[in-house]
């Protein structure tokens, strides 16, 4: 990249190094020499170098992330179109570390001209610019997966999409120009395809398939828990087919898109919004671009900010901006509407959990909507207790889900996990080591649904610990815990009664034998003694 | 049984009528035990037949349910009873008690006996032998530890109100040694004939008290019985044949005397009208556990204390006063010793109203020291038998009652 060194090492780094001399003196840079190398860094280029930020740091994780991004997109698309999703995930091993992953959905398909941009350009998407509950947020994921594939194998991404019966199925092969962050179309043909509508994306990449807590298999399992309305067919690299059936025919409730709440907007975003708005004056801007800001509230904000409601938006400087931000915090503004967030639902969550984790008891709780930094969210928790499949004395399994997407990495850094640790499970009849997750045959599910889930990084692995969120999670877990306690104590009662029964039938015959020997009773009399005593003790239970 | 035998040490040659045989107070036959067992069983069976949950009424064993009358001179059991009604919680011990009673009945019928450990193992036997009453294993009702079977046995003994030996249970303990001018008249188990045992004829060894002492007869020219706490002191006394010059019978209790030891000393003292002196360490354990049990019985077996104690026994030493009189080397009293002494003054029916004893125990606590009976060795190895014992024997007023 750096161009002028003629001698020794050509470092990719920042500083030019002088030709080797005896006293080896640094030649200091000048503004001019530096300017010669200063230029735009494309987003794609940046992510190509920092792929760990997007979850492609190891071959194993890359395989999972690529599938995850594709599945997220498919499910979002289906739900927005009101289609019950049926997806087919396939992982094929081409030998050694080469894999082809493909994800096919029955969604609405993608318009031909959009295909290259969606799959071949980073930060292109429909979701970043709005506040709506969806799996994808930034529009990076799937194109980053394609780019990762290209970087490791040199192969283009393949896309087939059809928008409806009678419409042609388009087959694209795309590469990404990382410098320009632009798709390069390798080929574009119309083909025969047996699906009426939907999209299939296939990426060849370097990966590693392993079983375990962070495997593709586990991700799909948990996806089935969080999405009981989805039919997943999984063709694994060993040739096996695993099908997760729908446990409900009900699609998730439709959610509204909302405008940002004033409290959820940071200074930089506010600045950008000011630039883009069509409103002329400040009060109009506030009313048009934010939720819960009426004329009255807009005036209140302006008053608190000591700005004129009629101030021109285009002439707002930095000082005014700061004043505005402060004014917002001083004004009492109604919480954002909550119809923009849809929970999985207590019943559905139990169904999903029940279809994947067989257990003796299920409990679930959906909390009422709450707000962190102007963003509405809903916390749900569920647990499955007992059953053959769950380890009786190991630590509980914690499944973290955000907007119906399972989170498999960075458990310890995640607010959901920390909340599970902070909840006092001993109150509910399960053991818990100090500072740890509870022990026992339990699977705990925590779901956060929000228009904006605050992840700790772009790879969307852990939820940031806002106190409001943590608080809600703990409350949800406590509610589940209380239900579990009721179950456990009633089960204990039943077991006690059973044990009593066994105890009685074990020892009573000996009273019969003893009395027979002492008093020379007949066998009939001995039986009568045991019978009578059994009746007496069963009636009398302390 | 009756088998012809070659002449053994002749039983008939008891010249003097010194065989002072007295009624032994204790009914030796096992019939009353049998009657009581079946009586209890009938009570249980009656309850069941009339549709009630049966109960076991077990006298509470312990100092809290014991009274002491100086006139009688021994512990008598009170009327506090723990009533154990059959319920889910009690079904196991209840079943074990009933089976224990049946086992005892079988022992009586077959004129056999069993040690505590043997009872424990019998219950563990194969339950398949169900047809043989009394000897079949108890299956799930068997005991995990011997502690459990011992407790059931003790309860049963108290419940039936007879002594364990009558029920066919014998303790397998060391019952102590005896030496001195004494002829014990026993029965040879092989021949059934009487034999005489000369307690002077054991050389450096001694006669061991058997577990079952009922029916023993005695002949002696001794003037008193000296029961000592430790085997070590017994060795010293026996090693110098102290009993010859002292004209006494010596016995080692080996800590708290066993029932057989107590019964033996009692039978001997009654039969030959001999005074009994007890020689223990000078500490609360020696007084409150060893001496008290020998003299009036134990709280645990108060229902039979009448026969298993020696009410006229006296403590010859080592008394708290002896510590001063003989300038003996001492050890400081530990907290648990002090507690034991204070407990005795407050709760032990024997010590409670016994002025000389209250005084002695308080004296000891105040001095804050205890003394061992072997401490006399500090004044010379044989000081205890050459000086201390003769001096104390001349001064009954310096003994404790």
Interface residues (C-beta under 8 A of the other chain):
Chain A: X500 X503 X504 X506 X507 X508 X510 X511 X513 X514 X515 X516 X517 X518 X519 X521 X529 X532 X533 X536 X537 X540 X541 X542
Chain B: X37 X38 X41 X42 X44 X45 X48 X49 X51 X52 X53 X86 X87 X88 X89 X91 X92 X94 X95 X96 X98 X99 X100 X101 X102 X105 X106 X130 X133 X134 X138 X139 X140 X141
